[in-house]
Amino acid sequence: MSAAAAFAVVAAVAATIGISLWERQKREEREDVWRRYARSRGGSFDEPQGAWLSRTGGAAMEIESGGVPVLVDIHVVGGGKSQTVYTRARASVVLADAPAFHVYAEGLLATLNKALGAEDVELGDPEFDGKFVVKCAAPQAVRGVWAKAVRDTMRTSLSDAEASSDGRTVSVRVVGSVLDTAKLDALIAVAAGLAGQGLAQLIDIAALPSARFLAPAGPWDARSRPQLELVDRDLTIKLAARGSDEGLRVSLSTQIARTLPQMAAAIDASGHVKGDVPPDLLPPRRDLARIGGAQLSIAGKALHLRFPPGRFPGPGPIEASIELFVALTRKPESAFR
């Protein structure tokens, strides 16, 4: 080997070692920032595994925001000169049947999952719609997921980010290794806000004296669904909340001891009832107005009350719904004939 060739080999090895040492320094800097950040947020920091030369993504941290655990890690796409490093925040969707979507900055060169039926839509927020492209197959449901606070945070603090969901997991990512704690706050807030649709309302209802609430539990990627029951006298009423193409659907149901004839009724905003349920079986109209828009059905031993898509009733309407069920169960069977 000539002297020139030997020098070239030594220089290449030195450059490789230098790059590795620089990458190690940057990784350790990020890990130190994230370690302190996780501690300040009351979260956990997962130390990196393996020899330092063989690490790829490195450490991760799990932070809870609004009752939703969010995992923040480094996500590497591609390799060599085409490699892109992202800081990614992920969270499991709290309620079942959430819509899928892909949102990215206008002009951002992103690889899109062009799902069947996906289309460009607007969320109805001119400032947000002017900055981001939204692709989804269920526009009405996606508008419900992207609440104003989430849109504002994405627009003001994450204008270079992209967010996606397959209906089970939400992912929000930005290019680069994020060390700025304000940007980490924004990533976590957006991921938790998108994944946690409906959780805050459930927690509000859980404050009622009659409520029995089982909060979601488990690690971020194996989270149980929340469960809420309302117990009043001899009635146990189950609340169900899940997604649909039209938006979040909330319903109440209970089983009673006796069998009733099949009936159905619609309650309008003023408390008027249309259907085949006799009016004298129901509470006063002023009380029914609190659950206006709901659909009541009676089938055998089952009572169901379904609220319009996109509407999550607060504690007041829930209490009025309980009184409706109690009123129906106290009437003699002869009243239903």
C-alpha positions in Angstrom: 0.0 0.0 0.0 1.4 3.4 -1.0 1.8 6.1 1.6 -1.0 8.1 -0.1 -3.4 5.2 0.1 -2.4 4.5 3.7 -3.0 8.1 4.6 -6.4 8.0 2.9 -7.4 5.0 4.9 -6.3 6.6 8.1 -8.1 9.8 7.3 -11.3 7.9 6.5 -11.1 6.0 9.8 -10.5 9.2 11.7 -13.4 10.9 10.0 -15.7 8.0 10.8 -14.6 8.0 14.4 -15.0 11.8 14.5 -18.6 11.6 13.1 -19.4 8.8 15.6 -18.1 10.9 18.5 -20.1 13.9 17.3 -23.2 11.9 17.0 -22.7 10.4 20.4 -22.2 13.9 21.9 -25.5 15.1 20.3 -27.3 12.0 21.4 -26.1 12.4 25.0 -27.1 16.1 24.9 -30.6 15.2 23.8 -30.9 12.4 26.4 -29.9 14.7 29.1 -32.4 17.3 28.1 -35.2 14.7 27.7 -34.2 13.1 31.1 -34.6 16.4 32.9 -37.8 17.3 30.9 -39.5 14.0 31.8 -38.7 14.5 35.4 -40.1 18.1 35.3 -43.4 16.7 33.8 -43.7 13.9 36.2 -43.1 11.4 33.4 -40.7 8.5 32.9 -37.5 8.4 30.9 -36.4 5.1 29.3 -32.7 4.9 29.2 -31.1 3.8 25.9 -30.1 0.2 25.5 -27.0 -1.3 23.8 -23.5 -0.1 23.1 -23.3 3.5 22.2 -22.0 2.8 18.7 -25.0 0.5 17.9 -27.8 2.7 19.1 -30.2 3.9 16.5 -33.3 5.7 18.0 -31.9 6.0 21.5 -34.0 6.9 24.5 -37.7 7.6 24.8 -39.9 9.3 27.4 -43.5 8.8 28.4 -45.5 11.9 29.6 -49.1 12.1 30.6 -51.2 15.0 29.3 -54.8 15.4 30.2 -55.0 11.8 31.3 -53.5 10.5 28.0 -50.0 8.9 28.2 -47.8 10.1 25.2 -44.6 8.3 24.1 -41.9 10.6 22.7 -39.0 9.1 20.8 -36.7 9.4 17.8 -38.0 7.9 14.5 -35.5 7.3 11.7 -36.8 6.9 8.1 -34.6 5.7 5.3 -30.8 5.3 5.4 -27.6 6.8 4.2 -27.9 10.2 2.5 -31.7 9.9 2.3 -32.1 9.3 6.0 -34.5 11.6 7.9 -34.6 11.9 11.6 -37.9 12.8 13.3 -39.0 13.6 16.8 -42.2 11.7 17.2 -45.1 11.8 19.8 -47.5 8.9 19.8 -50.7 8.1 21.9 -53.4 5.5 21.8 -56.9 6.7 21.0 -59.0 6.7 24.1 -62.4 5.9 22.5 -63.1 3.2 20.0 -63.8 3.8 16.3 -61.9 7.1 15.9 -61.4 8.4 12.4 -58.2 8.0 10.4 -56.6 11.2 9.0 -53.3 12.6 7.7 -52.5 16.3 8.3 -49.4 18.0 7.1 -48.1 21.5 6.4 -49.0 23.0 3.0 -46.0 22.5 0.7 -44.4 19.9 2.9 -43.0 17.0 0.9 -44.6 14.1 2.7 -45.3 10.5 1.7 -49.0 10.1 2.0 -51.0 7.0 2.7 -53.7 7.5 0.0 -56.3 5.4 1.6 -59.4 4.5 -0.4 -61.9 7.3 -0.3 -59.4 9.8 1.3 -59.9 13.4 0.1 -58.6 16.9 0.9 -61.0 18.6 3.3 -61.1 21.8 5.3 -61.8 21.9 9.1 -63.6 25.2 8.9 -60.8 27.2 10.5 -59.4 29.6 7.8 -56.1 30.1 9.6 -55.5 26.4 10.1 -56.8 25.4 6.6 -54.5 28.0 5.0 -51.4 26.3 6.5 -52.3 22.6 6.5 -53.6 19.9 4.1 -56.1 17.5 5.7 -56.7 14.1 4.1 -59.4 11.8 5.5 -62.5 9.8 4.6 -64.8 11.0 7.4 -64.6 14.8 7.4 -67.3 15.4 10.0 -65.7 13.0 12.5 -62.2 14.5 11.9 -63.5 18.0 12.5 -64.7 16.8 15.9 -61.3 15.4 16.8 -59.4 18.5 15.8 -60.7 20.8 18.6 -59.8 24.5 18.5 -57.1 24.2 21.2 -55.4 21.4 19.2 -55.7 23.4 16.0 -54.2 26.5 17.6 -51.3 24.7 19.1 -50.5 22.9 15.8 -50.8 26.2 13.9 -48.7 28.4 16.2 -46.1 26.0 17.6 -45.9 23.1 15.1 -46.3 24.7 11.7 -43.7 22.2 10.3 -45.3 19.1 11.8 -47.4 16.3 10.4 -50.1 14.4 12.3 -51.7 11.1 11.4 -54.0 8.5 12.8 -55.1 5.0 11.8 -58.0 5.2 14.2 -56.1 3.4 16.9 -52.8 5.4 17.3 -52.1 9.1 16.8 -48.7 10.1 15.7 -47.3 13.7 15.5 -43.8 14.3 14.2 -41.4 17.0 13.2 -38.0 16.7 11.4 -35.0 16.8 13.6 -34.1 16.1 17.2 -36.2 18.4 19.4 -34.5 19.9 22.4 -36.7 22.9 22.9 -39.0 22.2 25.8 -41.8 24.5 24.4 -41.9 22.4 21.2 -41.9 19.2 23.2 -44.8 20.6 25.2 -46.7 21.3 21.9 -46.0 17.9 20.4 -47.3 16.2 23.5 -50.3 18.5 23.8 -51.4 17.9 20.2 -50.9 14.1 20.4 -52.8 13.9 23.7 -55.6 16.2 22.4 -56.2 14.2 19.2 -56.1 10.9 21.0 -58.1 12.0 24.1 -61.3 13.1 22.4 -64.2 12.7 24.9 -62.0 11.9 27.9 -62.4 15.3 29.6 -66.2 15.1 29.2 -66.2 11.6 30.8 -64.2 12.9 33.7 -66.7 15.8 34.2 -69.6 13.3 34.3 -67.6 11.0 36.6 -67.8 13.8 39.2 -71.6 13.1 39.6 -72.5 11.4 42.9 -74.1 8.6 41.0 -71.1 7.9 38.8 -68.7 5.0 38.9 -65.8 5.6 36.6 -63.0 3.2 35.7 -60.3 5.4 34.1 -58.1 4.1 31.3 -55.0 2.2 32.6 -51.9 0.5 31.3 -49.0 1.6 29.1 -49.5 4.0 26.3 -49.7 1.3 23.6 -51.9 -1.1 25.6 -54.4 1.2 27.2 -57.8 0.0 28.5 -60.9 1.8 27.4 -62.6 4.0 30.0 -65.8 2.7 31.5 -68.6 4.8 33.2 -71.7 3.6 35.0 -74.4 5.7 36.7 -76.2 4.1 39.7 -79.4 5.6 40.9 -81.6 3.6 43.3 -82.1 0.2 41.7 -80.9 1.3 38.2 -77.4 0.8 36.7 -77.0 2.8 33.6 -74.1 2.3 31.3 -72.6 5.2 29.2 -71.0 4.3 25.9 -69.0 6.7 23.8 -67.4 5.8 20.5 -66.6 7.3 17.2 -68.5 7.2 13.9 -68.2 8.8 10.5 -70.7 11.5 11.6 -68.7 12.2 14.9 -68.6 11.0 18.4 -71.7 9.0 19.5 -72.9 8.9 23.1 -75.6 6.6 24.4 -77.0 5.5 27.7 -78.6 2.1 28.3 -80.0 0.0 31.2 -81.7 -3.3 31.8 -84.8 -3.5 34.0 -86.5 -6.4 35.7 -89.8 -6.4 33.7 -90.6 -6.6 30.0 -92.1 -3.5 28.3 -93.6 -3.1 24.8 -91.4 -1.9 22.0 -91.6 1.9 21.7 -89.5 4.8 20.3 -89.5 8.5 20.6 -87.5 11.6 19.5 -87.1 14.5 21.9 -86.6 17.9 20.4 -84.7 20.9 21.8 -87.8 22.3 23.5 -88.7 19.0 25.2 -91.5 18.0 22.8 -91.7 14.2 22.2 -92.6 12.7 18.9 -93.2 8.9 18.8 -95.2 6.2 20.4 -94.2 6.7 24.0 -97.2 8.0 25.9 -96.4 11.6 27.2 -97.7 10.8 30.6 -94.9 8.3 31.1 -92.3 11.0 30.7 -90.9 13.7 33.0 -92.0 17.4 32.5 -91.1 19.0 29.2 -88.7 21.5 30.9 -86.6 18.5 32.1 -86.7 16.8 28.7 -85.5 19.9 27.0 -82.1 19.3 28.7 -81.7 16.2 26.6 -83.2 17.7 23.4 -82.1 15.9 20.2 -81.8 12.5 21.9 -83.6 9.3 20.6 -85.4 7.1 23.2 -86.1 3.4 22.5 -87.7 0.8 24.7 -87.3 -2.9 23.7 -88.3 -5.6 26.2 -86.2 -5.1 29.3 -83.8 -2.7 27.6 -84.0 1.1 27.7 -81.7 3.1 25.4 -81.1 6.9 24.9 -78.9 8.0 22.0 -77.6 11.5 21.6 -76.9 13.1 18.2 -73.5 12.5 16.6 -70.9 15.0 17.6 -72.7 16.0 20.8 -71.2 14.9 24.2 -73.8 15.7 26.9 -72.5 17.3 30.1 -73.4 16.4 33.7 -76.8 18.3 33.5 -78.2 16.4 30.5 -76.9 13.1 32.0 -78.8 13.8 35.3 -81.9 14.5 33.3 -81.4 11.3 31.4 -81.2 9.4 34.6 -84.5 10.9 35.8 -86.1 9.9 32.5 -85.1 6.3 33.0 -86.2 6.3 36.6 -89.6 7.8 35.6 -90.1 5.0 33.0 -89.2 2.2 35.4 -91.6 3.5 38.1 -94.7 3.5 35.9 -97.0 0.5 36.2 -97.0 -1.9 33.2 -100.6 -1.0 32.4 -99.4 2.6 31.6 -97.5 1.2 28.6 -100.5 -0.3 27.0 
